[in-house]
Amino acid sequence: MTKRHTLVALAVSGLFFLTGAVSGKVLRAEINHSDVADPVEAKLLPGQVFDIANLPPGATGDANNWYKIPKWLAGTWHKDSQTNSYKFNYLTRQEDNTPRTVIAKGNGIWGTQTDAQGEIWEFNPAPYVDTVDGGTDTIVQLVRSNEPIEATSDRFVKNTVDTQLRVDKATGRIKTVQTAEQISTYTIDSPGVLKRETSSKVFGHDGKPIMLARSVAYENKIAEYQPRDTLNGKNLKSMFQEYLEQNKAVD
């Protein structure tokens, strides 16, 4: 993503057509979106036959990246709904400020391993690819990056960039392609309640912006943090120790 500008600080949440390591230092950064995105690779454009071999190098999910998270964020959180508060269409220049609350049930787990100092770390497999059955289409999601941009004692902000391709099952050809940059801000609203404000900016395959959307969700803590040693066949405990040794993050 290139050419950034500061995002006016309102609470924010994501919209898409489908739906680094951190040192011991405190991270602080301006909350901003990219003006434009990198154009999608030529072999992944609409009309091309989808071939997993055409995905960018390193998108196999074999990365061993981790970042620290605040202890108050660690645990399992449940949400029942979210309120979509803002939408701007770059193509029509139309703006919608009408709040709309929609059902959006789901659980989110934060925290994967704990280091010798008691700090909690999150496993970051990006870049990686996931697929979803979309009926007559297959949705291919390429998560390009997933990185914290601010981490303090009362606030955590994460930036995620992913590209989604809608592939026709009958022909194998790519129908649509979009890239989204999502900035999510997490704070504690009250004891046991997490507030997640997210802003998502969607771009066409040429990198030009299509839409900006914001929303807010409140999540209730339903379980305390427990280290996770395995995930999808990966030995996370061993991978974490390897990461610490390679990066000398802790003794």
Buried (B, 14 or more C-beta within 10 A) or exposed (E): BEEEEEBEEEBBBBBBBEEBBBEEEEBEEEBBBBBBBBBBBEBBBBEBEBEEEEBEEEBEBEBBBBBBBBBBBBBBBBBEEBBBBBBBBBEEEEEEEEEEBEEBEEEBBBBBBBBEEEBBBBBBBBBBBEEEEBEEBBBBBBBBBBBBBBBEEEBBBBBBBBBBBBBBEEEEEBBBBBBBBBBBBBBBEEEEEBBBBBBBBBBBBEBEBBBBBBBBBBBEBEEEBEBBBEEEEBEBBEBBEEBBEEEEBEE
